[in-house]
């Protein structure tokens, strides 16, 4: 993997990102996440009604783990599985919440932005760590540019860091995440549900493997 070439590509992709709303109303909202398991990447995507968060559908996909984990380049490892899961959906959500950064990224092209460009879909990035940027009150800046927000969603828990991915404005990104929190969960409900369902798939798969080994 040529990191220099990937870095150049991220800069080029960042120029294509649109930070403005391309929808009038959110009726359906998605959440997408990935986990690594036994040399595989397993992606899960859930679609919910908004704002009730009633689940409409859930899909998973798994691929061989293509790359090692490298900070700020996770999209190249996880995005193929995410796209495969997303393409199975019968109902495409109006907006997709992604477990990863949007423009809150050293080259302003994190997982949520990269995935939004690939799918031509409105995306919002939600990260649990702040690895770049300058925090002023609850706003996060890269240089002079406002790129995201620190959001406290649960008492005594670490905050989340929210940024637009693609085809969504800063204000809508913040408001949507605030409307997507269902206590006592820290994460926005669609991402929480996606993560929970992936773990169920992994547990089921691990059980099958254990059964085979016993037999």
C-alpha positions as CSV (number, residue, x, y, z in Angstrom):
1,X,0.0,0.0,0.0
2,X,1.5,3.3,-1.1
3,X,0.5,5.8,1.6
4,X,1.8,8.8,-0.4
5,X,-0.6,7.9,-3.3
6,X,-3.5,7.4,-0.9
7,X,-2.8,10.7,0.7
8,X,-2.8,12.4,-2.7
9,X,-6.1,10.7,-3.5
10,X,-7.6,12.0,-0.2
11,X,-6.7,15.6,-1.1
12,X,-8.3,15.2,-4.5
13,X,-11.4,13.6,-3.1
14,X,-11.7,16.4,-0.5
15,X,-12.1,18.9,-3.3
16,X,-15.3,17.1,-4.4
17,X,-17.0,17.1,-1.0
18,X,-20.2,19.2,-0.7
19,X,-21.0,20.6,2.7
20,X,-24.6,21.7,2.1
21,X,-27.9,20.0,2.5
22,X,-29.4,18.2,-0.6
23,X,-32.7,17.2,1.0
24,X,-35.7,18.9,2.5
25,X,-36.7,16.5,5.2
26,X,-35.3,13.3,6.8
27,X,-37.8,10.5,6.8
28,X,-35.3,7.6,7.0
29,X,-31.9,7.5,8.6
30,X,-29.2,4.8,8.4
31,X,-26.3,3.8,10.5
32,X,-23.2,1.9,9.3
33,X,-20.3,0.3,11.1
34,X,-17.6,-2.3,10.7
35,X,-15.8,-4.7,12.9
36,X,-12.8,-7.0,12.2
37,X,-13.2,-10.7,13.1
38,X,-10.9,-13.6,12.2
39,X,-9.2,-11.9,9.3
40,X,-12.4,-10.6,7.9
41,X,-14.1,-7.2,7.9
42,X,-17.8,-7.4,8.7
43,X,-20.0,-4.4,7.9
44,X,-23.5,-3.8,9.0
45,X,-26.0,-1.2,8.0
46,X,-29.4,-0.5,9.5
47,X,-32.2,1.7,8.2
48,X,-34.6,3.3,10.7
49,X,-37.7,5.6,10.5
50,X,-36.9,9.1,11.6
51,X,-37.3,10.3,14.3
52,X,-38.9,7.2,15.8
53,X,-35.8,5.0,15.1
54,X,-38.1,2.0,14.4
55,X,-36.0,-0.4,12.4
56,X,-36.9,-0.9,8.8
57,X,-34.2,-3.3,7.7
58,X,-30.6,-4.5,8.4
59,X,-28.0,-6.0,6.1
60,X,-24.5,-7.3,6.6
61,X,-21.5,-8.1,4.4
62,X,-18.1,-9.6,5.0
63,X,-14.9,-9.5,3.0
64,X,-11.4,-10.8,3.7
65,X,-9.5,-8.2,5.7
66,X,-7.6,-6.4,2.9
67,X,-5.3,-4.1,4.8
68,X,-3.8,-3.5,8.3
69,X,-5.3,-0.8,10.4
70,X,-3.7,2.6,9.6
71,X,-5.0,5.8,11.3
72,X,-6.7,8.2,8.9
73,X,-6.8,5.6,6.1
74,X,-9.5,3.3,7.5
75,X,-11.8,3.9,4.5
76,X,-9.4,1.8,2.3
77,X,-9.8,-1.1,4.7
78,X,-13.5,-0.9,5.6
79,X,-15.3,0.9,2.8
80,X,-15.5,-2.1,0.4
81,X,-17.5,-4.1,3.0
82,X,-19.7,-1.1,3.8
83,X,-20.5,-0.6,0.2
84,X,-21.4,-4.2,-0.3
85,X,-23.7,-4.1,2.7
86,X,-25.3,-0.8,1.6
87,X,-26.0,-2.1,-1.9
88,X,-28.1,-4.9,-0.5
89,X,-30.7,-2.5,1.0
90,X,-34.2,-2.4,-0.3
91,X,-34.8,1.0,1.4
92,X,-32.0,3.6,0.9
93,X,-31.9,6.0,3.8
94,X,-32.2,9.8,3.3
95,X,-29.0,10.3,5.4
96,X,-26.4,7.8,6.6
97,X,-24.5,8.1,9.9
98,X,-21.1,6.6,9.7
99,X,-18.8,5.3,12.5
100,X,-15.8,7.4,11.5
101,X,-14.8,10.9,10.7
102,X,-16.2,13.2,8.0
103,X,-14.3,16.4,7.2
104,X,-12.8,16.3,10.7
105,X,-9.7,14.6,9.2
106,X,-6.1,15.8,8.4
107,X,-7.0,16.0,4.7
108,X,-10.8,16.7,5.3
109,X,-11.7,13.3,3.8
110,X,-12.4,10.8,6.5
111,X,-14.5,7.6,6.3
112,X,-17.8,9.3,6.2
113,X,-16.7,11.7,3.4
114,X,-15.1,9.0,1.4
115,X,-18.1,6.7,1.7
116,X,-20.5,9.6,0.9
117,X,-18.7,10.3,-2.3
118,X,-18.6,6.7,-3.3
119,X,-22.3,6.2,-2.7
120,X,-23.4,9.8,-3.7
121,X,-25.2,9.8,-0.4
122,X,-25.6,12.4,2.4
123,X,-23.4,11.2,5.3
124,X,-22.4,12.4,8.8
125,X,-19.3,11.2,10.5
126,X,-19.3,10.2,14.2
127,X,-16.0,9.6,16.0
128,X,-15.3,8.8,19.6
129,X,-11.8,10.2,19.5
130,X,-10.4,13.6,18.5
131,X,-7.1,13.1,16.6
132,X,-6.9,16.4,14.8
133,X,-8.2,19.9,15.0
134,X,-8.4,22.6,17.6
135,X,-11.3,22.7,20.1
136,X,-12.9,26.0,21.0
137,X,-15.8,25.5,23.4
138,X,-17.7,22.7,21.5
139,X,-16.6,23.7,18.0
140,X,-13.6,22.0,16.2
141,X,-11.5,23.9,13.8
142,X,-8.8,22.9,11.3
143,X,-6.9,26.2,10.8
144,X,-9.7,28.8,10.4
145,X,-12.3,26.3,9.1
146,X,-15.0,25.0,11.3
147,X,-15.1,21.3,10.6
148,X,-17.1,19.7,13.4
149,X,-18.5,19.7,16.9
150,X,-17.9,18.0,20.3
151,X,-21.2,16.5,21.5
152,X,-21.8,15.2,25.0
153,X,-24.5,12.5,24.7
154,X,-24.3,10.7,28.0
155,X,-23.4,11.9,31.5
156,X,-19.9,10.8,32.7
157,X,-19.1,9.4,29.2
158,X,-16.5,10.7,26.8
159,X,-17.9,13.0,24.1
160,X,-18.5,12.3,20.5
161,X,-17.0,14.3,17.6
162,X,-19.4,15.0,14.8
163,X,-18.6,16.3,11.3
164,X,-20.3,16.5,7.9
165,X,-19.3,13.7,5.5
166,X,-20.8,14.7,2.2
167,X,-24.0,16.5,1.0
168,X,-24.9,17.8,4.4
169,X,-24.3,21.1,6.2
170,X,-22.5,21.6,9.5
171,X,-25.7,22.7,11.2
172,X,-27.8,19.8,10.0
173,X,-25.0,17.3,10.9
174,X,-25.1,18.6,14.5
175,X,-28.8,18.7,14.8
176,X,-29.3,15.3,13.3
177,X,-26.9,13.6,15.7
178,X,-28.6,15.4,18.7
179,X,-32.0,14.1,17.5
180,X,-30.6,10.6,17.0
181,X,-29.6,9.9,20.6
182,X,-31.8,7.6,22.6
183,X,-30.8,7.3,26.3
184,X,-29.1,5.4,27.8
185,X,-27.0,4.9,24.6
186,X,-24.0,7.1,24.0
187,X,-23.9,6.6,20.2
188,X,-26.6,7.8,17.8
189,X,-29.2,5.0,17.7
190,X,-28.7,3.9,14.1
191,X,-24.9,3.4,14.7
192,X,-25.7,1.7,18.0
193,X,-28.1,-0.7,16.3
194,X,-25.7,-1.4,13.5
195,X,-22.9,-2.2,15.9
196,X,-25.2,-4.4,18.1
197,X,-26.3,-6.4,15.1
198,X,-22.8,-6.9,13.8
199,X,-21.8,-8.3,17.2
200,X,-24.7,-10.7,17.0
201,X,-23.5,-11.9,13.6
202,X,-20.0,-12.4,15.0
203,X,-21.3,-14.3,18.0
204,X,-23.4,-16.6,15.8
205,X,-20.4,-17.1,13.5
206,X,-18.1,-17.9,16.4
207,X,-20.6,-20.4,17.7
208,X,-20.7,-22.2,14.4
209,X,-16.9,-22.3,14.3
210,X,-16.9,-23.7,17.8
211,X,-19.4,-26.4,16.9
212,X,-17.4,-27.4,13.9
213,X,-14.2,-27.7,15.9
214,X,-16.0,-29.9,18.5
215,X,-17.4,-32.2,15.9
